[in-house]
Amino acid sequence: MAPAWPWLLLWLGVLRALPAPPRIRLPLRGGAAPPSGLRQRRAPLDIEPDSTGSFVEMIDNLRGKSGQGYYVEMTVGSPPQKLNILVDTGSSNFAVGAAPHPFLRRYYQRQLSSTYHDLRKGVYVPYTQGKWEGELGTDLLCGTGFSPNETEAVASVGGSMIIGGIDRSLYVGDIWYTPIRKEWYYEVIIVKLEVNGQDLNMDCKEYNYDKSIVDSGTTNLRLPKKVFEAAVKSIKTASSTEKFPDGFWLGEQLVCWQVGTTPWHIFPVLSLYLMGEATNQSFRITILPQQYLRPVEDVATSQDDCYKFAISQSSTGTVMGAVIMEGFYVVFDRARKRIGFAVSACHVHDEFRTAAVDGPHLHSNMEDCGYNIPQTDESTLMTIAYVMAAICALFMLPLCLMVFQWRCFRCLRRDHDDFADDISLLK
């Protein structure tokens, strides 16, 4: 595990609230089964608490809402200032809002903290969606249920702030682990994607171009362009008993049904195959439509259940966001560089289908599925640089000789002219 670094206290820009997408009211077609409803689960847990920690207090400190994210309450500074910290596995920075804003009920006020130290350095962090910038500094940090020593241990996980421990009562079956490719963010390898058991038949590199990560700070399942188009086409085909406008599949429009009549059965299940720890083996996680159709409560009426399509296009690889993670018990094991998936004890399901994690499934050459940034040989670059310098020298040498010759000619002519003028005065 990497050593802890100073905490980043940053002035965060707050994203402007976007208008709610337009709604589409769809009637119930015959044969739809009443849904069992979406169930909210606890967020994933990571670090095993030691004998001095209170596991119950850590769990009770975790709050949030499905589709919007989860947070823990922590204190920053002296005297302590209480702040809600988003649990985000896709970030390597710890950042807090440090300026007033209409969207913030509380924000960090560094001038009120006697232990704040300004490092006099600006920070700019862009993401696949959005960005922020701020100022770097250090201060004391504490979380409910932790002693100061434990807080230092949690600090070493970076901005992810995943806390807690594995609790057998929160999942059923086995935990299947996939290796982490990158130490500082949770990059994994996706081997295959199926829609209702039908393989998309794509080169597995397409799923991981240019990377695949597990990110609790992202809401949707985000897929590279080619994969997104193929997946949406398959989902459209499978759910062709209902007609949905193109805006729905692009996340621009909502779809609504009467309360309790959402036809989950017409939507297919998705299956993601992740590289396993054993050679040439993967495991499969089954994703239900109750996960990738995200309920939008703010615009729903008492008579309607409204949903947004929570699969979107990405320009920077696959992102397994919160809508995927909420269907499972997820373990972020940084010490062993792996992520575990199991069926949650409060898993999403309906009368016919249930979320699942199963394996092993045999695959060959799974390492070839990972995208590797081309590495250029430095010795080759040096050779090219020397050759280019030699070519430039060959072209510059005649020019330098011409300039030198011209300057010499100018000097000789000037001396001759001066001598001629002197002779004329003697006449």
PETA-V430612 format. One line per field, one symbol per residue. ss: DSSP state (h for helix, s for strand, l for the rest). burial: I if it has 16 or more other ideal C-beta (glycine too) atoms within 10 Angstrom, else O. A space follows every 10 residues. Layout:
BEGIN
ss=???
burial=???
END
This chain:
BEGIN
ss=llllllllll llllllllll lsssslllll llllllllll llllslllll llllhhhhhh lsssslllss ssssssllll ssssssllll llllllllll lllllllllh hhllllssss ssssssllll ssssssssll sssllllhhh hhhhhllhhh lllllllhhh sssssssssl llllllssls sssssllssl lllhhhhlll lsssllllll sssshhhhhh hhhhhhhhll lllllhhhhl llssssssll lllhhhllls ssssslllll ssssssslhh hhssslllll lllssssssl sssslllsss lhhhhllsss sssllllsss ssssllllsl lllslsssss sslllhhhhl lllllllhhh hhhhhhhhhh hhhhhhhhhh hhhhhhhhhh hhhhhhhhhh hhhhhhl
burial=OOOOOOIIII IIOOOOOOOO IOIIOIOOOO OIOOIOOIOO IIIIIIIOIO OOIOOOOIIO IIOIOIIOII IIOIOIIOOO IOIIIIIIII IIIIIIIIOO OOOOOOIIOI OOIOOIOOOO OOIOIOOOIO OIOIIIIOII IIIIIIOOOI IOIIIOIIII IIIIOIOOOI IOOOIIIIOI IOOOIIIIII IIIIIOOOOI OOOIOIIIIO IIIIIIIIII IIIIOOIIOI IIOIIIOIIO OIOIOOOIIO IOIIIIIOOO IIIIIOIIII IIIIIIOOOO IIIIIIIIII IIIIIIOOOI OOOIIIIIII IIIIOOIIII IIIIIIIIII IIIIOOOIII IIIIOOIIII OOIOIIIOIO IOIOOIOOII IOOOOOOOOO OOOOOOOOOO OOOOOOOOOO OOOOOOOOOO OOOOOOOOOO OOOOOOO
END
